[in-house]
């Protein structure tokens, strides 16, 4: 339950965020990283190198919905940069999703 408390009970991000979208930490965050919540700091540390939303979820053991909400919020705050591979609202490439699934299973 704690992860959903961190999102204020929200289960959907403020905008469409693909699970295969790559996420990286902003090189110059707009505020002091030491003042962030533990979840935000963990995501920032993990995203020093580009990671997919699905990887962030799996590596931090967060439900995918929670990871998507936190990542979208952090991107809106300028803490993260998103690199989406497809326009919002379109269907994901099934081959890419299969590769993501294989990678997650290998974790």
C-alpha distances in whole Angstrom, upper triangle without the diagonal:
4,6,6,7,9,11,11,9,12,12,16,17,20,23,23,22,23,22,25,25,26,25,27,26,29,32,32,29,29,28,27,25,25,23,20,16,16,14,17,19,18,19,22,23,22,24,27,29,28,25,24,20,20,21,18,15,17,18,15,13,11,10,14,13,11,14,16,15,15,18,20,19,20,23,24,24,27,25,25,27,27,29,29,31,32,32,29,29,31,30,29,32,31,33,31,28,29,30,26,25,28,27,23,24,27,24
4,5,5,6,9,10,10,12,13,16,17,20,22,23,22,23,22,25,25,25,23,24,24,26,29,29,26,26,25,24,21,21,19,17,13,12,11,14,16,15,16,19,20,20,22,25,26,26,23,23,19,19,20,17,15,16,17,13,12,10,11,14,13,10,13,15,14,13,16,18,17,18,21,22,22,24,22,22,25,25,28,28,31,31,32,29,30,32,31,30,32,32,34,31,28,30,30,26,26,28,27,23,25,27,23
4,5,5,7,9,9,10,10,13,14,17,19,20,18,20,18,21,21,21,19,21,21,23,26,26,23,24,23,22,20,20,19,15,12,11,9,12,14,13,13,16,18,17,19,22,23,23,20,19,16,16,17,14,11,14,14,11,10,7,8,11,10,6,9,12,10,10,13,15,14,15,18,19,19,21,19,19,22,21,24,24,27,28,28,25,26,28,27,26,29,29,30,27,25,27,27,23,23,25,24,20,22,24,21
4,5,5,6,5,7,7,11,12,15,18,18,18,19,18,22,22,23,21,23,22,25,28,28,25,25,24,24,22,22,20,17,14,14,12,14,17,16,16,19,21,20,21,24,26,25,22,21,17,17,19,16,13,16,17,14,13,10,9,11,9,6,10,12,10,10,14,15,14,16,18,19,19,22,20,20,23,22,25,24,27,27,27,24,25,27,27,26,29,29,31,28,25,28,28,24,24,27,26,22,24,27,24
4,5,5,6,8,10,13,14,16,19,21,20,22,21,25,24,25,23,24,23,25,28,28,24,24,23,23,21,21,18,16,12,13,12,14,17,17,17,19,21,21,22,25,27,26,24,23,20,20,21,18,16,19,20,16,15,12,12,15,13,10,13,14,12,11,15,16,14,16,19,19,19,22,20,21,24,24,27,27,30,30,30,27,28,30,30,29,32,32,34,31,29,31,31,28,27,30,29,25,28,29,26
4,6,7,9,11,13,13,15,18,19,18,21,20,23,22,22,20,21,20,21,24,24,20,21,19,19,17,17,15,12,9,10,8,10,13,13,13,16,18,18,19,22,24,23,21,21,17,18,19,16,14,17,18,14,14,11,12,14,12,8,10,12,10,8,12,13,11,13,16,16,16,18,17,17,21,21,24,24,27,28,28,25,26,29,29,28,31,31,33,30,27,30,30,26,26,29,27,24,26,28,25
4,5,5,8,9,9,11,14,16,15,18,18,21,20,21,18,20,19,21,24,24,20,21,20,20,18,19,17,14,11,13,10,11,15,15,14,16,19,19,19,22,24,23,21,19,16,17,19,16,14,17,18,15,15,12,12,12,10,7,9,10,7,7,10,11,9,11,14,14,14,17,16,17,19,19,22,22,25,25,25,22,23,26,26,25,28,29,31,28,26,28,29,25,25,28,26,24,26,28,25
4,6,9,11,12,13,16,18,18,21,21,24,23,24,22,24,23,24,27,26,23,22,21,22,21,21,19,16,13,15,13,14,18,18,18,20,22,22,23,26,28,26,24,23,20,21,23,19,18,21,22,19,18,15,15,15,13,10,13,13,10,10,14,14,11,14,17,16,16,19,19,20,22,22,25,25,28,28,27,24,25,28,28,28,31,32,34,31,29,32,32,28,28,32,30,27,30,32,29
4,6,9,11,13,16,18,18,20,20,23,23,24,23,25,25,26,29,29,26,25,24,25,24,24,22,19,16,17,15,16,20,20,19,22,24,24,24,27,29,27,25,23,19,20,22,20,17,20,22,19,18,14,13,14,11,9,13,13,10,11,15,15,13,16,19,18,19,22,21,22,24,23,26,25,28,28,27,24,24,27,27,27,30,30,33,30,27,30,31,27,27,30,29,26,28,31,28
4,6,8,9,12,14,14,17,17,21,20,22,20,23,23,24,28,28,24,24,24,25,23,25,22,19,17,18,15,16,20,20,18,21,23,23,22,26,27,25,23,21,17,18,21,18,16,19,21,18,18,14,12,12,9,8,11,10,7,10,13,12,11,14,16,15,17,20,20,19,21,20,23,22,25,24,23,20,20,23,23,23,27,27,30,27,25,28,28,25,25,29,27,25,27,30,27
4,7,10,12,12,12,14,14,18,18,20,19,22,23,24,28,28,25,26,25,27,25,26,24,21,18,19,16,17,20,20,18,21,23,22,22,25,26,24,21,19,15,15,18,16,14,17,19,17,16,12,10,9,6,6,9,8,7,10,12,12,12,15,16,17,18,21,20,19,21,19,22,20,22,22,21,18,18,20,20,20,24,24,27,24,21,24,25,22,22,25,25,22,24,27,25
4,7,8,9,9,12,12,16,16,18,17,20,21,23,26,27,24,24,25,26,24,26,25,21,20,21,17,17,21,20,18,20,23,22,21,24,25,22,20,17,14,15,18,16,14,18,20,18,18,14,12,10,6,8,10,7,6,10,11,9,11,14,14,14,17,19,19,18,19,17,19,17,20,19,18,14,14,17,18,18,21,22,25,22,20,23,24,21,21,25,24,22,24,27,25
4,5,7,7,10,12,15,13,16,15,17,18,19,23,23,21,21,22,24,22,24,22,19,18,19,16,15,19,19,16,18,21,20,18,22,22,20,18,15,12,14,17,15,14,17,19,18,18,14,13,11,8,8,9,6,4,8,8,6,7,11,11,11,13,15,16,14,15,13,16,14,17,17,16,13,14,16,17,17,21,22,24,22,20,23,24,20,21,25,24,22,25,27,25
4,7,9,12,14,17,15,17,16,18,19,19,23,23,20,20,21,23,22,25,23,20,19,21,18,17,20,21,18,19,23,22,20,23,24,21,20,18,15,17,20,18,17,21,23,21,21,18,17,15,12,12,12,9,7,10,10,7,7,11,10,9,12,14,15,15,15,14,16,15,18,17,16,12,14,17,19,19,23,24,27,24,22,26,26,23,25,28,27,25,28,30,28
4,6,10,12,15,13,15,15,17,19,19,23,23,21,21,22,25,24,27,25,22,22,23,20,18,22,22,19,20,23,22,20,23,23,20,19,16,14,16,19,18,17,21,23,22,22,19,18,15,12,13,13,9,9,12,11,7,9,12,11,10,13,15,16,15,14,12,14,12,15,14,12,9,10,13,15,16,19,22,24,21,20,24,24,21,23,26,25,24,27,29,28
4,6,10,12,10,13,14,17,19,20,23,25,23,23,25,27,25,28,27,24,23,24,21,20,23,22,19,20,23,22,19,23,22,19,17,14,12,14,17,17,16,19,21,21,21,18,17,13,12,14,13,9,10,13,11,9,12,14,12,13,16,17,18,15,15,12,13,10,12,11,9,6,7,10,12,12,16,18,20,18,16,20,21,18,20,23,23,21,25,27,26
4,6,9,7,10,10,14,16,17,21,22,21,22,23,25,23,26,25,22,21,22,18,17,20,19,16,17,20,18,16,19,19,15,14,11,8,11,14,13,13,16,18,18,18,16,14,11,10,12,10,7,9,11,9,7,11,12,11,12,15,15,16,13,12,9,10,8,10,10,10,7,9,11,12,11,14,16,18,15,14,18,18,15,17,20,19,18,21,23,22
4,5,5,9,11,14,17,19,22,24,23,24,26,28,25,28,28,24,24,24,20,19,22,20,17,19,21,18,16,19,18,15,12,9,7,9,12,13,12,15,17,18,18,16,15,11,11,13,11,8,11,13,11,10,14,15,13,15,18,18,18,15,14,10,10,7,8,8,9,8,9,10,10,8,11,13,14,12,10,14,14,12,14,17,16,16,19,21,20
4,6,8,10,14,17,19,22,25,23,25,26,27,25,27,27,23,22,22,18,18,20,18,15,17,19,16,15,18,17,13,10,7,5,5,9,10,9,11,14,15,15,13,12,8,10,12,9,8,11,13,11,11,15,15,14,17,19,19,18,15,14,11,11,9,10,11,13,12,13,13,12,9,11,12,14,10,9,12,12,9,11,14,13,12,15,17,16
4,6,9,13,16,19,21,24,23,25,27,28,25,28,28,25,24,24,20,19,21,19,16,18,19,16,14,17,15,11,9,5,6,6,9,10,11,12,14,16,17,16,15,11,13,15,12,11,14,15,13,13,17,17,15,18,21,20,19,15,14,11,9,8,8,9,12,12,14,13,12,8,10,11,11,8,7,11,10,7,10,13,11,11,15,16,16
4,6,10,13,15,18,21,20,22,24,25,23,26,26,23,23,22,19,18,19,18,14,16,17,15,12,15,13,10,8,5,6,8,10,11,12,14,15,17,18,17,16,13,14,15,12,10,13,14,11,11,15,14,12,15,18,16,16,12,10,7,6,4,6,8,11,11,13,13,13,10,12,14,14,11,11,14,13,11,14,16,14,14,18,19,18
4,7,10,13,15,18,18,20,22,23,21,24,24,21,22,21,18,16,17,16,13,13,15,12,9,12,10,6,5,4,6,9,9,10,12,14,14,16,18,17,17,14,16,16,13,12,15,14,11,12,15,14,12,15,17,15,14,10,8,6,5,6,8,11,13,14,17,17,16,14,15,17,16,12,13,16,14,11,15,17,14,14,18,18,17
4,7,9,12,15,14,17,18,19,17,20,21,18,18,18,15,13,14,13,10,10,12,10,6,9,8,5,5,6,7,10,10,9,12,14,14,14,17,16,17,14,15,15,11,11,13,12,8,10,12,10,9,13,14,12,10,7,6,5,6,8,11,14,16,16,19,19,19,17,18,20,20,16,16,19,17,14,17,19,16,16,20,20,18
4,6,9,12,11,15,16,17,14,18,19,16,18,17,15,13,13,12,9,8,10,9,5,6,6,5,7,9,10,13,12,11,14,16,15,15,18,18,19,17,18,17,14,14,15,13,10,12,14,11,10,13,13,11,9,6,5,7,8,11,14,17,18,19,22,22,23,20,21,23,23,19,19,22,20,17,20,21,18,18,22,21,19
4,6,9,8,11,13,13,11,14,16,13,15,15,14,11,10,11,8,6,8,8,5,5,8,8,10,12,13,16,14,12,15,18,16,16,19,18,20,19,20,18,15,15,16,13,10,12,13,9,9,12,12,9,6,4,6,9,11,14,17,20,21,21,24,25,26,24,25,27,26,23,23,25,23,20,23,24,21,21,24,24,21
4,5,6,9,11,12,11,15,16,14,17,17,16,13,12,14,12,9,11,12,9,8,11,11,13,15,15,19,18,16,19,21,20,19,22,21,23,21,22,20,17,17,17,15,12,13,13,10,9,11,10,7,5,5,6,9,12,15,18,21,22,22,25,26,27,25,27,29,29,25,26,28,26,23,26,28,25,24,28,28,25
4,6,10,12,12,12,15,17,16,19,19,19,15,14,16,14,10,12,14,11,9,11,12,15,18,18,22,20,18,22,24,22,21,25,24,26,25,25,24,21,21,21,18,16,17,17,13,13,15,13,10,8,9,9,13,14,18,21,24,24,25,28,29,30,28,29,32,31,27,28,31,28,26,29,30,26,27,30,29,27
4,6,9,10,10,13,15,14,18,19,19,15,14,17,15,12,14,16,13,12,14,15,18,20,21,24,23,20,23,26,24,23,27,26,28,26,27,25,22,22,22,19,17,18,17,13,13,14,12,9,8,10,11,15,17,20,23,26,26,26,30,31,33,31,32,34,34,30,31,34,31,29,32,33,30,29,33,32,30
4,5,7,7,11,12,11,14,16,16,12,12,15,13,10,12,15,13,12,15,16,18,20,19,23,22,19,21,24,22,21,24,23,25,24,24,22,19,19,19,16,14,15,14,10,10,12,9,6,5,8,10,14,17,20,23,25,26,25,29,30,32,30,32,34,34,30,30,33,31,28,31,32,29,28,32,32,29
4,7,9,12,12,12,15,17,17,14,14,17,16,13,16,18,16,16,19,19,21,22,22,25,25,22,24,27,25,24,27,25,27,26,25,23,21,21,19,17,16,16,14,11,11,11,8,6,7,10,12,16,19,22,25,27,27,26,29,31,33,32,34,36,36,33,33,36,34,31,33,35,32,31,35,35,32
4,6,9,8,9,12,15,16,12,12,16,15,12,15,18,17,16,20,20,22,23,22,26,25,22,24,26,25,23,26,24,26,26,25,22,21,21,20,16,16,17,14,11,13,13,9,9,8,12,15,18,21,24,28,29,29,28,31,33,35,33,36,38,38,34,34,37,35,32,34,36,33,32,35,35,32
4,5,6,7,11,13,15,12,11,14,15,12,14,17,16,16,19,21,22,24,23,26,25,21,24,26,24,22,25,24,26,26,26,23,21,22,21,17,17,19,16,13,15,16,12,12,10,13,17,20,23,26,29,32,32,31,34,36,37,35,37,39,39,35,35,37,35,32,34,36,33,31,35,34,31
4,5,5,9,10,11,9,7,10,11,8,10,13,13,13,16,18,19,21,20,23,21,18,20,22,20,18,21,20,23,23,23,20,18,20,19,15,15,17,15,12,14,15,12,12,9,12,15,18,21,24,27,30,30,29,32,34,35,33,35,36,36,32,32,34,32,29,31,32,29,28,31,31,27
4,6,8,9,12,10,8,11,13,11,11,15,16,15,19,21,21,24,23,25,23,20,22,24,21,19,22,21,24,25,25,22,20,22,21,17,17,20,17,15,17,18,15,15,12,15,19,22,25,27,31,33,34,32,35,37,38,36,37,39,39,35,34,37,35,31,33,34,31,29,32,32,28
4,7,9,11,10,9,12,14,12,14,17,17,18,21,23,23,25,23,25,24,21,22,24,22,20,22,21,24,24,24,20,19,21,19,16,17,19,16,13,17,17,14,15,12,16,19,22,25,28,31,33,33,32,34,36,37,36,38,39,39,36,35,37,36,32,34,35,32,30,33,33,30
4,6,8,6,6,10,10,10,12,14,15,16,19,20,20,21,19,22,21,17,18,21,19,16,19,17,20,21,20,17,16,17,16,12,13,15,12,10,14,15,12,13,10,13,17,19,22,25,28,30,30,28,31,33,34,32,34,35,36,32,31,34,32,29,30,32,29,27,30,30,27
4,5,5,6,9,10,11,12,14,15,17,20,21,20,21,19,20,20,16,16,19,17,14,16,15,17,18,18,14,14,16,14,11,13,15,13,11,15,16,13,15,12,14,18,20,23,25,28,30,30,28,30,33,33,31,34,35,35,32,30,33,31,28,29,31,28,26,28,29,25
4,6,5,6,9,10,10,12,14,16,19,20,18,20,18,19,18,14,15,17,15,11,14,13,16,17,18,14,13,16,15,12,13,16,15,13,16,18,16,17,14,15,19,20,24,25,28,30,31,29,31,33,33,31,33,34,34,31,29,31,30,26,27,29,26,23,26,26,22
4,5,5,6,9,10,11,12,15,17,17,16,16,14,16,15,11,11,14,12,9,11,10,13,14,14,10,9,12,12,8,10,13,12,11,14,16,15,16,13,13,17,18,21,22,25,27,28,26,28,29,29,27,29,30,31,27,25,28,26,23,24,25,23,20,23,24,20
4,5,5,6,9,10,10,13,15,16,15,16,14,16,15,11,12,15,14,11,14,12,15,15,15,12,10,12,11,7,8,11,10,8,11,13,11,12,9,10,14,15,18,20,23,25,26,24,26,28,29,27,29,30,30,27,26,28,27,23,24,26,23,21,24,25,21
4,5,5,6,9,10,11,14,15,15,17,15,17,16,12,14,16,14,11,15,14,17,17,18,15,13,15,15,11,11,15,13,10,13,16,14,14,10,11,15,17,20,22,25,27,28,27,29,31,31,29,31,32,32,28,27,29,27,24,25,27,24,22,25,25,21
4,5,5,6,9,10,13,14,13,15,13,15,13,9,11,13,10,8,11,11,15,15,17,14,11,14,15,11,11,15,14,12,15,17,16,16,12,12,15,17,19,21,24,26,28,26,29,30,29,27,29,29,29,26,24,26,24,21,22,24,20,18,21,21,17
4,5,5,6,9,11,11,10,11,10,12,11,7,9,12,10,8,11,11,13,13,14,12,9,11,12,9,8,12,12,9,11,14,14,13,10,9,12,13,16,17,20,22,24,23,25,26,26,24,25,26,26,23,22,24,22,19,20,22,19,17,20,20,17
4,5,5,6,10,10,11,13,12,15,13,10,13,15,13,11,15,14,17,17,18,15,12,14,14,11,10,13,13,9,11,14,13,11,8,8,11,13,15,18,21,23,24,24,27,28,28,25,27,28,28,24,24,26,24,21,23,24,21,20,23,23,19
4,6,6,9,11,11,14,14,16,13,10,13,15,12,11,15,15,18,18,20,17,14,16,17,14,13,16,16,13,15,18,16,15,11,11,13,15,17,20,22,25,27,26,29,30,30,27,28,29,29,25,25,26,24,21,23,24,20,19,22,21,18
4,6,7,8,8,11,11,12,10,7,11,11,9,9,12,13,16,15,18,16,12,15,16,13,12,15,16,13,15,18,17,16,13,11,13,14,16,18,20,23,25,24,27,27,27,24,25,26,25,21,21,22,20,17,19,20,16,15,18,17,14
4,5,6,6,9,10,12,10,8,12,13,11,11,15,15,17,16,18,16,13,14,16,13,10,13,15,12,12,16,15,13,10,8,9,11,12,15,17,20,22,22,25,25,25,22,23,24,24,20,20,22,20,17,19,20,17,16,20,19,16
4,7,9,12,13,16,13,12,15,16,14,14,18,18,21,20,21,20,16,17,19,16,14,17,17,14,14,18,17,14,11,10,11,13,14,17,19,22,24,25,28,28,28,25,26,27,26,22,23,25,22,19,22,22,19,19,22,21,18
4,6,10,12,14,12,11,15,16,13,15,18,19,21,19,22,21,17,18,20,18,15,17,19,16,15,19,19,16,14,11,11,12,12,15,17,20,23,23,26,26,26,23,23,24,23,19,20,22,19,17,20,20,16,17,20,19,17
4,7,10,12,10,10,13,14,13,15,18,18,19,17,19,19,15,15,18,16,13,15,17,15,14,17,18,16,13,10,9,9,9,12,13,17,19,20,23,22,22,19,19,21,20,16,17,19,16,14,17,18,14,15,19,18,16
4,7,8,6,7,10,11,10,12,14,15,16,14,16,16,12,13,16,14,11,14,16,14,14,18,18,17,14,11,11,10,10,11,13,16,18,19,21,21,20,17,18,19,18,14,14,16,14,11,14,15,12,12,15,15,13
4,5,5,6,9,10,11,12,14,14,14,11,14,14,11,10,14,13,11,13,16,15,14,17,19,17,16,12,12,9,9,9,11,13,16,16,18,18,17,14,14,15,15,11,11,13,12,8,11,13,11,10,14,15,13
4,5,5,6,9,10,11,12,11,11,8,10,10,7,7,10,10,8,10,13,12,12,15,17,16,15,12,12,9,10,10,12,14,16,15,17,17,16,14,15,16,17,13,12,15,14,10,12,15,12,11,15,16,14
4,5,5,6,9,10,10,10,10,7,10,11,8,9,12,13,11,13,16,16,16,19,20,20,18,15,15,13,13,13,14,15,18,17,18,18,16,13,15,15,15,12,10,12,11,8,9,12,10,8,11,13,11
4,5,5,6,8,9,10,11,9,13,13,10,11,14,14,12,15,17,16,17,20,21,20,18,15,15,14,14,14,15,18,20,20,21,21,19,16,17,17,17,13,12,13,12,8,10,11,8,7,10,11,9
4,6,5,6,8,8,10,9,11,11,7,9,12,10,9,12,14,13,14,17,18,18,15,12,14,13,14,15,17,19,21,20,22,22,21,18,20,20,20,17,15,17,15,12,13,15,12,10,14,14,11
4,6,6,6,5,6,5,9,8,5,8,11,10,10,13,15,14,16,18,19,20,17,15,16,15,16,16,18,20,22,20,21,22,21,18,20,19,20,17,15,17,16,12,12,15,13,10,13,14,12
4,6,5,7,8,8,11,11,9,12,15,14,14,17,18,18,19,22,23,23,20,18,19,18,19,19,20,22,24,23,24,24,22,19,20,19,19,17,15,15,15,11,11,12,10,7,10,11,8
4,5,8,11,11,14,13,11,14,16,14,14,17,19,18,19,22,22,22,19,17,19,18,19,20,21,23,26,25,26,26,25,22,23,22,22,19,17,18,16,13,13,14,11,9,11,11,8
4,5,9,10,13,11,9,12,14,12,12,16,17,16,18,21,21,21,18,16,18,18,20,21,22,25,26,25,27,27,26,23,25,24,24,21,20,21,20,16,16,18,15,12,14,15,11
4,7,9,12,10,9,13,14,13,14,17,18,18,20,23,23,24,21,19,21,20,22,22,24,25,27,26,27,27,26,23,25,24,24,22,19,20,19,16,15,17,15,12,13,15,11
4,6,8,6,6,10,11,10,12,14,15,15,18,20,20,21,19,18,20,19,21,21,22,24,25,23,24,25,24,22,24,23,24,21,19,20,20,16,16,18,17,13,15,17,14
4,5,5,6,9,10,11,12,14,16,17,18,20,21,23,21,19,21,19,21,20,22,23,24,21,22,23,21,20,22,21,23,20,17,19,20,16,15,18,17,13,15,18,16
4,5,5,6,9,10,10,12,14,15,16,18,20,21,19,17,18,16,18,16,18,19,20,18,18,19,18,16,19,18,20,17,14,16,17,13,13,16,15,12,15,17,15
4,5,5,6,9,10,11,12,14,15,17,19,20,19,17,18,16,18,17,19,19,19,17,17,19,18,17,20,20,22,19,17,19,20,16,16,20,19,16,19,21,19
4,5,5,6,9,10,11,12,14,15,17,18,17,16,18,16,19,18,21,21,22,19,20,22,21,20,23,23,25,22,19,22,22,18,18,21,20,17,20,22,19
4,5,5,6,8,10,10,12,14,15,16,14,13,15,13,16,15,18,19,20,18,19,21,20,18,21,21,22,19,17,20,20,16,16,19,17,15,18,20,17
4,6,5,6,9,10,10,12,14,15,14,12,13,11,14,13,16,16,16,14,15,17,17,16,19,20,21,18,16,19,19,16,17,20,18,16,19,21,19
4,6,5,6,9,10,11,12,14,14,13,14,13,16,15,18,19,18,16,17,19,20,19,22,23,25,22,20,23,23,19,20,24,22,20,23,25,22
4,6,5,6,9,10,11,12,11,10,13,13,16,16,19,20,20,18,20,22,22,21,24,25,26,23,21,24,24,20,21,24,22,20,23,24,21
4,5,5,6,9,10,10,9,7,9,9,12,13,16,17,18,16,18,20,20,19,21,23,24,20,19,22,21,18,20,22,20,18,22,23,20
4,5,5,6,9,10,10,9,10,9,12,12,15,16,16,13,16,18,19,18,21,23,24,21,20,23,23,20,21,24,22,21,24,26,24
4,5,5,6,9,9,9,11,11,15,15,19,20,19,17,19,22,23,22,25,27,28,25,24,27,26,23,25,27,25,24,27,28,26
4,5,5,6,5,6,9,10,14,15,19,20,20,18,21,23,24,23,25,27,28,25,24,27,26,22,24,27,24,23,26,27,24
4,5,5,6,5,6,7,11,12,16,17,17,15,19,21,22,21,23,26,26,23,23,26,25,22,24,27,24,23,27,27,25
4,5,8,8,9,10,13,14,18,19,18,16,19,21,23,23,26,28,29,26,25,29,28,25,27,30,27,26,30,31,29
4,6,8,10,12,16,17,21,22,21,20,23,25,27,26,29,31,32,28,28,31,30,27,29,31,29,28,31,32,29
4,6,7,10,13,16,19,21,20,20,23,25,27,25,28,30,31,27,27,30,29,26,28,31,28,27,31,31,29
4,7,10,14,16,20,22,22,21,24,26,27,25,27,30,30,26,26,29,27,24,27,29,26,25,28,28,26
4,7,10,13,16,18,19,18,21,23,24,22,24,26,26,22,22,25,24,21,23,25,22,22,25,25,23
4,7,10,13,15,16,16,19,20,22,20,22,24,24,20,21,24,22,20,23,25,22,22,25,26,24
4,6,10,12,12,12,16,17,18,16,18,20,21,17,18,21,19,17,20,22,20,20,23,24,22
4,6,9,11,12,15,15,16,14,15,18,18,15,16,19,17,16,19,21,19,19,23,23,22
4,6,7,8,12,12,13,11,12,15,16,13,14,17,16,14,18,20,18,19,22,23,22
4,7,9,12,11,11,9,9,13,13,10,12,15,14,13,16,18,17,18,22,22,22
4,6,9,7,8,7,9,12,14,11,13,16,16,15,18,20,20,20,23,25,25
4,6,6,9,9,12,15,17,15,16,19,19,18,21,24,23,23,26,28,28
4,6,9,10,13,16,18,16,16,19,20,19,21,24,23,23,26,28,28
4,7,9,13,15,18,16,16,19,21,19,21,24,24,24,26,29,29
4,6,9,12,15,14,14,17,18,18,19,22,23,23,25,27,28
4,7,9,12,11,11,14,16,15,16,19,20,20,22,25,25
4,6,9,8,7,11,12,12,13,16,17,17,19,21,22
4,6,5,6,9,10,11,12,15,16,17,19,20,22
4,5,5,6,9,10,10,12,14,15,16,18,20
4,5,5,6,9,10,11,12,14,15,17,19
4,5,5,6,9,10,11,12,14,15,17
4,5,5,6,9,10,10,12,14,15
4,5,5,6,9,10,11,12,15
4,5,5,6,9,10,11,13
4,5,5,6,9,10,11
4,5,5,6,9,10
4,5,5,6,9
4,5,5,7
4,5,5
4,5
4
